[in-house]
Amino acid sequence: MQHIVTLLIAILIFGLIIGIHEFGHFIVAKLNHIQVNEFAIGMGPKLLHFRKGETTYSLRLFPIGGFCSMEGEDQSSENPNAFEKKAVWRRMLVVLAGAFMNLVLGFVLITVLLCTSTKIPSTVIARFAETTNSAGETVTAAESERSGLRVGDKIIAIDGSHILSATDLIYKLQTTETDSYDVTVKRDGARVVVENVKFHNDNTDGLLDFAVEGKSKNPVNVVTYAAKDTAATAKLIWMSLVELVSGKYSLQDLSGPVGTVSVIEQAASSGENLLERVQSVMNLTIFITVNVGVFNLLPIPGLDGSRFVFLLIEAIRRKPVPKNREAMVHLIGMAALFLLMILVTVQDITRFFR
């Protein structure tokens, strides 16, 4: 029963993320009077479909992927409302709208999570970990305090990397392979660089040896932090991609749909009550949707980022790249991505049985 519930949650998450992405392309295309031939959620054979106006709306068998098929997108068309007939800047908006909507979804979900909390997180140090010594005195258990950080310091950068939110802060500490950091803080209204800061909690042996200050929950604080945390999550994913390309991570560290379902199952069972489990699933959904948004903006053939590059070339040259050449580039890119997905899926299945 648990596996069935997990599968349903996974389908719901994938459907939401894919649907919002394709809806971005769809609504911006409609606003620019571009004819949309089909709006589909899922891939493969049609399960349900209906036609309204010029557009066929369909739900397909496999809940992985989807598409917004526009007239004149991949082949020439004489229709005045064809994609290729519109100004380059309008087509750029359509291409970027899918990834933008994924980021918007992440922002909305973060906002919802913040509304369920009593305080809004910050990067201001509220207190350090403490312990009791042999004489019964309360002393610091935080190496970072002994290194020079103080209560009230607002952490704004670590080793030159700007810190946007608590998410950014935790990721930086957990993934950087170093013993000490140069931490830039805002202290008494001035920027101060504290060098060679070490983080170590004597009580837990972990890196997090301090707690951050919670701000009052009001519309301004909620929206501001949600925007910062969305940007921090996007930055986190971008840094992970850079580290993957640089060789820090390998193919074995990647996970596809099957592996994602396993992670969803873990998230759905994390927490002591239903609210905590829902929050855990929402946090994972935020990570996935922002991941989809950032990844789609990469200039990899077959992705939205690559289509944007071709439009940029057209804007500079003032004439489009021949469609057959562009189509070949996207075809090769999609074939490579599908091959990668197959390899990662096989790896996920093997890992599952092990």
C-alpha positions in Angstrom: 0.0 0.0 0.0 2.9 2.4 0.9 4.4 1.8 -2.6 1.1 2.6 -4.3 0.7 5.9 -2.3 4.3 6.8 -3.1 3.7 6.2 -6.8 0.6 8.3 -6.8 2.5 11.1 -5.0 5.3 10.8 -7.6 2.8 11.0 -10.5 1.2 14.1 -8.9 4.6 15.8 -8.4 5.8 15.0 -11.9 2.5 16.0 -13.4 2.5 19.3 -11.5 6.1 20.2 -12.5 5.7 19.2 -16.1 2.2 20.7 -16.4 3.4 24.1 -15.0 6.4 24.1 -17.4 4.3 23.4 -20.5 1.7 25.8 -19.3 4.3 28.5 -19.3 5.0 27.9 -23.0 1.3 27.6 -23.7 0.0 30.7 -22.0 2.8 33.0 -23.4 2.3 31.5 -26.9 -1.5 32.3 -26.6 -0.8 35.8 -25.3 1.4 36.4 -28.4 -1.3 35.0 -30.7 0.7 31.9 -31.7 -1.3 28.8 -32.7 -0.9 25.9 -30.3 -1.8 22.6 -32.0 -1.5 20.4 -28.9 -1.0 20.8 -25.2 0.0 17.5 -23.7 0.9 16.2 -20.2 2.8 12.9 -20.4 4.2 11.0 -23.3 3.2 8.0 -25.4 -0.4 7.0 -26.3 -3.3 9.3 -25.5 -5.4 8.4 -22.5 -7.8 11.3 -22.7 -8.1 14.2 -25.1 -10.4 16.9 -26.3 -10.3 19.8 -28.7 -11.2 23.4 -27.9 -10.7 25.9 -30.7 -7.4 25.3 -32.5 -5.8 23.3 -29.7 -6.0 19.6 -28.7 -5.6 19.0 -25.0 -4.3 15.5 -24.1 -3.3 13.4 -21.2 -0.8 10.6 -22.2 0.1 7.3 -20.7 3.6 7.9 -19.4 3.8 10.6 -16.7 7.3 11.7 -17.7 7.5 14.6 -20.0 5.0 16.6 -22.0 4.9 19.2 -24.8 3.3 22.3 -26.2 3.2 21.8 -30.0 3.1 25.1 -31.8 2.4 25.7 -35.5 5.6 26.5 -37.4 7.8 25.6 -34.5 9.8 22.8 -36.2 8.8 23.1 -39.8 7.8 25.9 -42.1 4.2 27.2 -42.2 2.4 29.9 -44.0 0.0 30.4 -41.1 0.3 34.1 -40.0 -0.1 32.8 -36.4 2.8 30.3 -36.7 5.7 30.4 -34.3 8.2 31.2 -37.0 6.2 34.2 -38.2 6.4 36.1 -34.9 9.1 38.5 -33.9 12.2 37.0 -32.4 11.7 38.7 -28.9 8.2 37.1 -28.8 9.6 33.7 -29.5 12.3 34.2 -26.9 9.6 34.9 -24.3 7.7 31.7 -25.3 10.9 29.6 -25.1 11.9 30.9 -21.7 8.4 30.8 -20.2 8.5 27.1 -19.3 11.6 27.4 -17.1 10.4 30.6 -15.6 7.1 28.9 -14.5 9.1 26.2 -12.8 10.9 28.8 -10.8 7.6 30.5 -10.0 6.3 27.2 -8.7 9.3 26.9 -6.5 8.7 30.4 -5.2 5.0 29.7 -4.5 5.7 26.5 -2.6 8.4 28.1 -0.5 5.9 30.9 0.3 3.4 28.3 1.4 5.9 26.6 3.6 6.9 29.9 5.2 3.3 30.6 5.9 3.0 27.4 7.9 6.0 28.3 10.1 6.0 30.6 13.1 9.2 32.5 12.1 11.0 33.4 8.9 14.6 32.1 8.8 17.6 34.4 8.3 21.4 34.3 8.2 21.8 36.2 11.4 23.4 34.2 14.2 21.0 34.1 17.2 23.0 31.8 19.5 25.9 29.4 19.6 25.9 25.8 20.9 26.7 25.5 24.5 27.9 22.8 26.9 28.8 22.4 30.6 32.4 22.0 31.6 33.8 19.9 34.5 33.3 22.8 36.9 29.6 23.0 36.0 30.0 26.3 34.1 28.2 26.9 30.8 30.7 27.4 28.0 30.6 27.6 24.2 30.5 24.4 22.3 30.9 26.2 19.0 34.3 26.4 17.2 32.9 29.2 15.0 32.4 31.4 18.1 35.9 30.6 19.3 37.1 31.5 15.7 35.7 35.0 16.0 32.0 35.0 15.0 29.6 36.7 17.3 25.9 36.6 18.1 24.1 39.2 15.9 26.5 38.7 12.9 24.7 38.5 9.6 26.5 36.0 7.4 26.6 37.5 3.9 29.4 35.5 2.2 31.6 32.4 2.8 34.9 32.2 0.9 33.6 34.9 -1.5 30.4 33.0 -2.3 27.4 35.2 -1.5 24.9 33.7 1.0 21.3 34.4 0.2 19.4 32.2 2.7 19.7 29.5 5.3 19.5 26.9 2.5 22.5 28.5 0.8 24.4 28.6 4.1 23.8 24.9 5.0 24.7 23.8 1.5 28.0 25.8 1.5 29.1 24.3 4.8 28.1 20.7 4.0 29.7 20.6 0.5 32.9 22.6 0.8 35.9 20.3 1.5 37.9 22.6 3.7 38.7 23.0 7.4 38.4 26.7 7.6 36.5 29.5 5.9 36.8 33.3 5.4 33.4 34.5 6.5 32.1 38.0 5.6 29.5 39.3 8.0 27.6 42.4 8.6 28.4 43.5 12.2 27.2 46.8 13.7 26.4 48.1 10.3 29.8 47.4 8.8 31.2 44.6 6.6 33.7 42.5 8.5 35.8 39.6 7.2 36.5 37.0 9.8 39.3 34.8 8.5 40.0 31.1 9.2 36.7 30.4 10.8 36.1 26.7 11.7 32.7 25.3 12.3 32.3 22.4 14.7 29.7 21.6 17.3 31.3 19.9 20.3 28.0 18.3 21.3 27.2 16.7 18.0 30.5 16.6 16.1 28.6 18.3 13.2 29.4 21.5 11.4 26.3 23.4 12.4 27.3 24.9 15.7 24.9 27.9 15.8 21.3 28.7 15.4 20.0 31.5 13.1 17.6 34.2 14.1 13.9 33.9 13.2 12.2 37.0 11.8 8.6 37.9 12.4 6.1 36.5 9.8 4.7 39.3 7.7 4.0 39.6 3.9 7.2 41.5 3.2 9.5 39.1 5.1 7.7 36.1 3.6 8.0 37.3 0.0 11.5 38.6 0.4 12.8 35.4 1.9 10.9 33.2 -0.6 12.6 35.1 -3.5 16.0 34.7 -1.9 15.5 31.0 -1.1 14.3 30.3 -4.7 17.5 32.0 -6.0 19.6 30.1 -3.4 18.1 26.8 -4.6 18.8 27.7 -8.2 22.3 28.6 -7.3 22.7 25.3 -5.4 21.6 23.3 -8.5 23.9 25.4 -10.8 26.9 24.7 -8.5 26.0 21.0 -8.5 26.0 21.0 -12.3 29.3 22.7 -12.4 30.8 20.2 -10.0 29.4 17.4 -12.1 31.1 18.7 -15.2 34.3 19.3 -13.2 34.4 15.7 -12.1 33.6 16.2 -8.4 30.5 14.0 -9.0 30.2 11.1 -11.4 27.4 9.4 -13.3 26.9 7.1 -10.3 25.8 10.2 -8.3 23.0 11.0 -10.8 19.4 9.8 -10.2 16.5 9.5 -12.7 12.8 9.1 -12.3 13.1 5.7 -10.6 15.6 7.1 -8.1 13.5 10.2 -7.6 10.5 8.0 -6.7 12.6 6.3 -4.0 13.6 9.8 -2.6 9.9 10.8 -2.7 9.1 7.7 -0.6 11.7 8.7 2.0 10.4 12.3 2.1 6.8 11.1 2.4 7.7 9.0 5.5 9.9 11.7 7.1 8.4 13.5 10.1 6.4 12.7 13.1 3.0 13.9 11.8 1.2 14.5 8.6 2.1 18.2 8.4 5.8 17.4 8.7 5.6 14.7 6.0 3.7 17.1 3.7 6.3 19.8 4.3 9.1 17.2 3.5 7.4 16.3 0.2 7.0 20.0 -0.6 10.6 20.7 0.0 11.6 17.9 -2.4 9.1 19.3 -5.0 10.7 22.7 -4.7 14.1 21.2 -5.3 12.9 19.2 -8.4 10.9 22.0 -10.0 13.8 24.5 -9.6 16.1 21.8 -10.9 13.9 21.4 -14.0 13.9 25.2 -14.5 17.6 25.6 -14.3 18.5 22.5 -16.3 16.1 23.6 -19.1 18.0 26.9 -19.4 21.3 25.2 -20.2 22.4 25.6 -23.9 22.2 21.8 -24.4 20.7 20.8 -27.8 17.0 19.8 -27.4 16.5 21.9 -24.3 14.9 25.4 -24.1 18.3 27.0 -23.5 19.5 25.7 -26.8 16.4 27.0 -28.6 17.0 30.4 -27.0 20.6 30.4 -28.3 19.3 29.7 -31.9 16.9 32.6 -31.5 19.7 34.8 -30.2 21.8 33.9 -33.2 18.9 34.8 -35.4 18.5 38.2 -33.7 22.2 38.9 -34.2 22.4 37.7 -37.9 18.9 39.0 -38.6 18.0 35.8 -40.3 17.2 32.4 -38.9 19.4 29.3 -38.9 18.0 26.9 -41.5 15.4 24.7 -39.9 16.9 21.4 -41.0 20.2 22.3 -39.4 18.5 23.4 -36.1 16.3 20.3 -36.1 19.3 18.0 -36.6 21.1 19.7 -33.6 18.0 19.3 -31.4 17.5 15.7 -32.6 21.1 14.7 -31.7 20.7 16.5 -28.3 17.5 14.7 -27.5 18.9 11.4 -28.5 21.9 11.9 -26.1 19.5 13.0 -23.3 17.3 9.9 -23.8 20.4 7.7 -23.7 21.6 9.4 -20.5 18.1 8.9 -19.0 18.1 5.2 -19.9 21.6 4.7 -18.4 20.6 6.5 -15.2 17.3 4.6 -15.0 19.1 1.3 -15.3 21.5 2.4 -12.6 18.6 3.4 -10.4 16.9 0.0 -10.8 20.2 -1.8 -10.1 20.7 0.3 -7.0 17.1 -0.4 -5.9 17.5 -4.2 -6.1 20.9 -4.0 -4.3 
